[in-house]
Amino acid sequence: TLGTILYRIALTGLAQASLVLVACVMAGGLSGQGGEPYLRSAVLAFTLFGSFTLGQAIRAELSSAHDLASHLYASALVNHFVAYASIMTHRLLETPGL
């Protein structure tokens, strides 16, 4: 059902976002720069890849490859979810008043 598919997409997005955020925080801690530059890079990378995947999904749908299109739409949704989670984490880690 649609609810099950959306639930699986949400869980996949949450798992990937958690891994990306942990990796950014760890890399920031090891480099001494903090996680901010790594979070910005994650936002850029996942937004670009999500947009590219969305374009591929639209092309697949137009060529009547609906099964491929559904997988690509799900992938685009997950990538944009990870980008959004990275943006929200970046906002939470910003120093207030700057």
For each residue, the residues with C-beta under 8 A, 3 or more apart:
1: 4 5
2: 5 6
3: 6 7
4: 1 7 8
5: 1 2 8 9 74
6: 2 3 9 10
7: 3 4 10 11
8: 4 5 11 12
9: 5 6 12 13 74 77 78
10: 6 7 13 14 81
11: 7 8 14 15
12: 8 9 15 16 78
13: 9 10 16 17 77 78 81 82 85
14: 10 11 17 18 81 85
15: 11 12 18 19
16: 12 13 19 20 78 81 82
17: 13 14 20 21 81 82 85 86
18: 14 15 21 22
19: 15 16 22 23
20: 16 17 23 24 42 46 82 85 86
21: 17 18 24 25 39 42 85 86 89
22: 18 19 25 26
23: 19 20 26 27 38
24: 20 21 27 28 35 38 39 42 86 89
25: 21 22 28 29 35 38
26: 22 23 29 30
27: 23 24 30 31 35 38
28: 24 25 31 33 34 35 36 37 38
29: 25 26 32 35
30: 26 27
31: 27 28
32: 29
33: 28 36 37
34: 28 37 93
35: 24 25 27 28 29 38 39 89 93
36: 28 33 39 40 90 93 94
37: 28 33 34 40 41
38: 23 24 25 27 28 35 41 42
39: 21 24 35 36 42 43 86 89 90 93
40: 36 37 43 44 90
41: 37 38 44 45
42: 20 21 24 38 39 45 46 82 83 86
43: 39 40 46 47 83 86 87 90
44: 40 41 47 48
45: 41 42 48 49
46: 20 42 43 49 50 79 80 82 83 86
47: 43 44 50 51 79 80 83
48: 44 45 51 52
49: 45 46 52 53 79
50: 46 47 53 54 75 76 77 78 79 80 82 83
51: 47 48 54 55 76
52: 48 49 55 56
53: 49 50 56 57 72 75 76 79
54: 50 51 57 58 72 73 76
55: 51 52 58 59
56: 52 53 59 60 72
57: 53 54 60 61 68 69 72 73 75 76
58: 54 55 61 62 69
59: 55 56 62 63
60: 56 57 63 65 66 68 69 72
61: 57 58 64 65 66 69
62: 58 59
63: 59 60
64: 61
65: 60 61 68 69
66: 60 61 69 70
67: 70 71
68: 57 60 65 71 72
69: 57 58 60 61 65 66 72 73
70: 66 67 73 74
71: 67 68 74 75
72: 53 54 56 57 60 68 69 75 76
73: 54 57 69 70 76 77
74: 5 9 70 71 77 78
75: 50 53 57 71 72 78 79
76: 50 51 53 54 57 72 73 79 80
77: 9 13 50 73 74 80 81
78: 9 12 13 16 50 74 75 81 82
79: 46 47 49 50 53 75 76 82 83
80: 46 47 50 76 77 83 84
81: 10 13 14 16 17 77 78 84 85
82: 13 16 17 20 42 46 50 78 79 85 86
83: 42 43 46 47 50 79 80 86 87
84: 80 81 87 88
85: 13 14 17 20 21 81 82 88 89
86: 17 20 21 24 39 42 43 46 82 83 89 90
87: 43 83 84 90 91
88: 84 85 91 92
89: 21 24 35 39 85 86 92 93
90: 36 39 40 43 86 87 93 94
91: 87 88 94
92: 88 89
93: 34 35 36 39 89 90
94: 36 90 91 98
95: 98
96:
97:
98: 94 95
